């Protein structure tokens, strides 16, 4: 239970979540600096991202690096805090035909691919990551870490879909409220499909891969194409 509490998303700057985010941001800052040195500007497409995430970064740094971020989400987003920094697109990140190859300098995706749907849609999402920019940064929770981050429960994701649905019909788990019926429970269960290392490395075969760890255990997987 202590591990679950430590991994919960909160505003404590000393929490594990905050420390992971700071470590991830350093990798992204390095990519931004590299692109800016080459081009003098940095066009980022954030697939499934929200503007609030970018509070991790020094806004003066982003603006000095001439960064512009296109946020892609079904239905758009409503948390934009700087209209010069962000463009909001209502779109499906698995299929963005309005953008040509290498329309951006960097694709960014944080904890999104596990939400796009089945394996076919994951492959389509990964293909868009490769197509839209010469560089990408993609992060996702790891299937074999014992705490499921969306439901904040030990071993929850290792159970059958039917068992997880029954559990959600009994009480809330993490971000999911108690389900009103089996249909609602199954929609929540299938909304997050975690990947193992073989699957993730297949999807991003041209990337450098990093394991984000809690002690000896891998918590999240990161793929970076530089």
PEJO-V245720 format. One record per residue. RES is the residue in one small letter. PHI is phi in radians with two decimals (999 if undefined). OMEGA is omega in radians with two decimals (* if undefined). D_LAST is the distance of its C-alpha to the last C-alpha in whole Angstrom. Layout:
res=RES phi=PHI omega=OMEGA d_last=D_LAST
res=RES phi=PHI omega=OMEGA d_last=D_LAST
This chain:
res=x phi=999 omega=3.10 d_last=38
res=x phi=-1.09 omega=3.13 d_last=36
res=x phi=-1.12 omega=3.11 d_last=33
res=x phi=-1.06 omega=-3.14 d_last=33
res=x phi=-1.08 omega=-3.11 d_last=34
res=x phi=-1.16 omega=-3.09 d_last=32
res=x phi=-1.62 omega=3.14 d_last=29
res=x phi=-1.19 omega=-3.12 d_last=31
res=x phi=-1.28 omega=3.11 d_last=29
res=x phi=-2.52 omega=-3.04 d_last=31
res=x phi=-1.64 omega=3.13 d_last=31
res=x phi=-1.26 omega=-3.10 d_last=31
res=x phi=-1.15 omega=3.13 d_last=29
res=x phi=-1.72 omega=-3.13 d_last=30
res=x phi=-1.24 omega=3.09 d_last=29
res=x phi=-1.05 omega=3.13 d_last=27
res=x phi=-1.03 omega=-3.13 d_last=25
res=x phi=-1.12 omega=3.14 d_last=25
res=x phi=-1.17 omega=3.08 d_last=23
res=x phi=-1.08 omega=-3.11 d_last=21
res=x phi=-1.11 omega=3.12 d_last=20
res=x phi=-1.13 omega=3.13 d_last=20
res=x phi=-1.14 omega=3.10 d_last=17
res=x phi=-1.11 omega=-3.08 d_last=15
res=x phi=-1.09 omega=3.12 d_last=15
res=x phi=-1.11 omega=3.11 d_last=14
res=x phi=-1.12 omega=-3.11 d_last=11
res=x phi=-1.24 omega=3.07 d_last=11
res=x phi=-1.02 omega=3.13 d_last=12
res=x phi=-1.08 omega=3.09 d_last=10
res=x phi=-1.12 omega=3.12 d_last=7
res=x phi=-1.08 omega=-3.13 d_last=11
res=x phi=-1.09 omega=3.14 d_last=12
res=x phi=-1.13 omega=-3.14 d_last=9
res=x phi=-1.12 omega=-3.12 d_last=10
res=x phi=-1.10 omega=3.11 d_last=13
res=x phi=-1.10 omega=-3.13 d_last=14
res=x phi=-1.43 omega=-2.93 d_last=13
res=x phi=-2.09 omega=-3.10 d_last=15
res=x phi=1.42 omega=3.07 d_last=17
res=x phi=-2.70 omega=-3.11 d_last=16
res=x phi=-2.44 omega=3.11 d_last=14
res=x phi=-1.77 omega=-3.10 d_last=15
res=x phi=-1.93 omega=2.93 d_last=14
res=x phi=-1.94 omega=-3.10 d_last=15
res=x phi=-1.79 omega=-3.08 d_last=16
res=x phi=-1.40 omega=-3.13 d_last=18
res=x phi=1.37 omega=-3.06 d_last=21
res=x phi=-1.55 omega=3.09 d_last=20
res=x phi=-2.21 omega=-3.09 d_last=23
res=x phi=-1.10 omega=-3.09 d_last=23
res=x phi=-1.05 omega=3.11 d_last=25
res=x phi=-1.01 omega=-3.03 d_last=22
res=x phi=-1.35 omega=2.95 d_last=20
res=x phi=-1.16 omega=3.06 d_last=23
res=x phi=-1.04 omega=-2.98 d_last=21
res=x phi=-1.87 omega=3.07 d_last=20
res=x phi=-1.20 omega=-3.08 d_last=22
res=x phi=-1.09 omega=3.09 d_last=23
res=x phi=-1.14 omega=3.08 d_last=24
res=x phi=-1.11 omega=-3.13 d_last=20
res=x phi=-1.07 omega=-3.10 d_last=19
res=x phi=-1.29 omega=3.09 d_last=22
res=x phi=-1.13 omega=3.12 d_last=21
res=x phi=-1.53 omega=-3.13 d_last=18
res=x phi=0.91 omega=3.13 d_last=19
res=x phi=-1.49 omega=2.94 d_last=17
res=x phi=-2.29 omega=-3.00 d_last=19
res=x phi=-2.07 omega=3.04 d_last=18
res=x phi=-1.72 omega=-3.12 d_last=20
res=x phi=-1.67 omega=-3.12 d_last=21
res=x phi=-1.97 omega=3.11 d_last=22
res=x phi=-2.66 omega=2.97 d_last=24
res=x phi=-1.06 omega=-3.10 d_last=28
res=x phi=1.48 omega=-3.13 d_last=30
res=x phi=1.32 omega=3.07 d_last=28
res=x phi=-2.35 omega=-3.10 d_last=28
res=x phi=-2.18 omega=-3.09 d_last=31
res=x phi=-1.98 omega=-3.10 d_last=29
res=x phi=-1.17 omega=-3.10 d_last=28
res=x phi=-1.91 omega=3.08 d_last=29
res=x phi=-2.70 omega=-3.05 d_last=27
res=x phi=-1.28 omega=3.05 d_last=28
res=x phi=-1.37 omega=-3.08 d_last=26
res=x phi=-1.44 omega=-2.99 d_last=23
res=x phi=-2.09 omega=2.85 d_last=23
res=x phi=-2.10 omega=-3.11 d_last=24
res=x phi=-1.85 omega=3.13 d_last=25
res=x phi=-2.15 omega=3.01 d_last=25
res=x phi=-1.49 omega=-3.05 d_last=27
res=x phi=-2.82 omega=3.11 d_last=26
res=x phi=-1.76 omega=-3.03 d_last=25
res=x phi=-1.19 omega=3.06 d_last=21
res=x phi=-1.51 omega=-3.08 d_last=21
res=x phi=-2.74 omega=-3.10 d_last=23
res=x phi=-2.21 omega=-3.07 d_last=22
res=x phi=-1.16 omega=3.13 d_last=24
res=x phi=-1.22 omega=3.13 d_last=24
res=x phi=-1.96 omega=3.08 d_last=21
res=x phi=-1.34 omega=3.10 d_last=20
res=x phi=-1.03 omega=3.11 d_last=16
res=x phi=0.95 omega=3.06 d_last=14
res=x phi=-1.25 omega=-3.11 d_last=16
res=x phi=-2.20 omega=3.10 d_last=14
res=x phi=-1.60 omega=-3.05 d_last=10
res=x phi=-2.61 omega=2.94 d_last=9
res=x phi=-1.64 omega=3.11 d_last=11
res=x phi=-2.16 omega=3.07 d_last=12
res=x phi=-2.63 omega=-3.11 d_last=15
res=x phi=-2.11 omega=3.09 d_last=17
res=x phi=0.96 omega=-3.12 d_last=19
res=x phi=-2.18 omega=-2.99 d_last=20
res=x phi=-1.02 omega=3.13 d_last=19
res=x phi=-1.24 omega=-3.11 d_last=22
res=x phi=-1.87 omega=-2.98 d_last=25
res=x phi=-1.41 omega=3.13 d_last=24
res=x phi=2.26 omega=-3.04 d_last=27
res=x phi=-1.33 omega=-3.04 d_last=27
res=x phi=-1.06 omega=3.14 d_last=25
res=x phi=-1.06 omega=3.13 d_last=25
res=x phi=-1.24 omega=3.06 d_last=24
res=x phi=-1.09 omega=3.09 d_last=21
res=x phi=-1.08 omega=3.12 d_last=20
res=x phi=-1.15 omega=3.10 d_last=21
res=x phi=-1.09 omega=-3.13 d_last=18
res=x phi=-1.09 omega=3.12 d_last=16
res=x phi=-1.13 omega=3.08 d_last=16
res=x phi=-1.14 omega=3.08 d_last=16
res=x phi=-1.02 omega=-3.13 d_last=13
res=x phi=-1.24 omega=-3.00 d_last=11
res=x phi=-1.40 omega=-2.93 d_last=14
res=x phi=-1.35 omega=-3.10 d_last=14
res=x phi=-2.74 omega=3.08 d_last=10
res=x phi=-1.25 omega=3.13 d_last=8
res=x phi=-2.15 omega=3.02 d_last=5
res=x phi=-2.57 omega=3.02 d_last=7
res=x phi=-2.30 omega=-3.12 d_last=9
res=x phi=-2.31 omega=3.12 d_last=12
res=x phi=-2.20 omega=3.08 d_last=15
res=x phi=-2.66 omega=3.04 d_last=18
res=x phi=-1.11 omega=-3.06 d_last=21
res=x phi=-1.68 omega=-3.09 d_last=22
res=x phi=-1.03 omega=-3.01 d_last=25
res=x phi=-1.58 omega=2.94 d_last=27
res=x phi=-1.41 omega=-2.95 d_last=27
res=x phi=-1.19 omega=3.14 d_last=30
res=x phi=-1.71 omega=3.07 d_last=30
res=x phi=-1.38 omega=-2.98 d_last=29
res=x phi=-1.24 omega=-3.10 d_last=28
res=x phi=-1.39 omega=-3.10 d_last=29
res=x phi=-1.88 omega=3.07 d_last=33
res=x phi=0.86 omega=-3.09 d_last=33
res=x phi=-2.39 omega=3.07 d_last=35
res=x phi=-1.16 omega=2.99 d_last=35
res=x phi=1.12 omega=-3.04 d_last=34
res=x phi=-1.02 omega=-3.04 d_last=35
res=x phi=-1.32 omega=3.11 d_last=32
res=x phi=-1.54 omega=3.11 d_last=33
res=x phi=-1.50 omega=3.11 d_last=37
res=x phi=-1.15 omega=3.09 d_last=38
res=x phi=-1.02 omega=-3.12 d_last=37
res=x phi=-1.13 omega=3.13 d_last=41
res=x phi=-1.14 omega=3.13 d_last=41
res=x phi=-1.13 omega=3.12 d_last=38
res=x phi=-1.10 omega=3.11 d_last=40
res=x phi=-1.07 omega=3.14 d_last=43
res=x phi=-1.11 omega=-3.13 d_last=42
res=x phi=-1.24 omega=3.09 d_last=41
res=x phi=-1.36 omega=3.14 d_last=44
res=x phi=-1.59 omega=-3.13 d_last=46
res=x phi=-2.86 omega=3.11 d_last=44
res=x phi=-1.28 omega=3.07 d_last=40
res=x phi=-2.41 omega=3.10 d_last=37
res=x phi=1.00 omega=-3.12 d_last=35
res=x phi=-1.39 omega=-3.09 d_last=34
res=x phi=-1.70 omega=3.08 d_last=36
res=x phi=-1.35 omega=3.06 d_last=39
res=x phi=-0.98 omega=-3.07 d_last=42
res=x phi=-1.35 omega=-3.12 d_last=42
res=x phi=-1.35 omega=3.13 d_last=45
res=x phi=-2.78 omega=-3.07 d_last=46
res=x phi=-1.16 omega=3.11 d_last=44
res=x phi=-1.11 omega=3.12 d_last=42
res=x phi=-1.11 omega=3.13 d_last=40
res=x phi=-1.10 omega=-3.13 d_last=40
res=x phi=-1.17 omega=3.09 d_last=38
res=x phi=-1.09 omega=3.09 d_last=36
res=x phi=-1.18 omega=-3.12 d_last=35
res=x phi=-1.05 omega=-3.06 d_last=34
res=x phi=-1.49 omega=3.12 d_last=32
res=x phi=-1.26 omega=-3.14 d_last=30
res=x phi=-2.23 omega=3.14 d_last=28
res=x phi=-2.19 omega=-3.06 d_last=27
res=x phi=-1.33 omega=-3.09 d_last=24
res=x phi=-1.88 omega=2.98 d_last=22
res=x phi=-1.66 omega=-3.04 d_last=22
res=x phi=-1.16 omega=-3.13 d_last=20
res=x phi=-1.07 omega=3.14 d_last=21
res=x phi=-1.12 omega=-3.08 d_last=21
res=x phi=-1.14 omega=-3.13 d_last=17
res=x phi=-1.26 omega=3.01 d_last=16
res=x phi=-1.15 omega=-3.13 d_last=17
res=x phi=-1.14 omega=-3.10 d_last=16
res=x phi=-2.15 omega=-3.04 d_last=12
res=x phi=-1.20 omega=-3.10 d_last=13
res=x phi=-1.69 omega=-3.08 d_last=10
res=x phi=-1.82 omega=2.87 d_last=8
res=x phi=-1.58 omega=-3.04 d_last=8
res=x phi=-1.90 omega=3.14 d_last=11
res=x phi=-2.24 omega=3.03 d_last=13
res=x phi=-1.75 omega=3.06 d_last=17
res=x phi=-1.64 omega=-2.93 d_last=18
res=x phi=-2.04 omega=2.87 d_last=22
res=x phi=-2.00 omega=-3.00 d_last=25
res=x phi=1.05 omega=3.14 d_last=27
res=x phi=-1.46 omega=-3.02 d_last=27
res=x phi=-1.69 omega=3.04 d_last=26
res=x phi=-1.37 omega=-3.14 d_last=22
res=x phi=-1.68 omega=-3.08 d_last=23
res=x phi=-2.43 omega=3.12 d_last=19
res=x phi=-2.00 omega=-3.13 d_last=16
res=x phi=-2.26 omega=3.05 d_last=13
res=x phi=-2.08 omega=-3.13 d_last=10
res=x phi=-2.29 omega=2.96 d_last=6
res=x phi=-1.88 omega=-3.02 d_last=4
res=x phi=-1.72 omega=* d_last=0
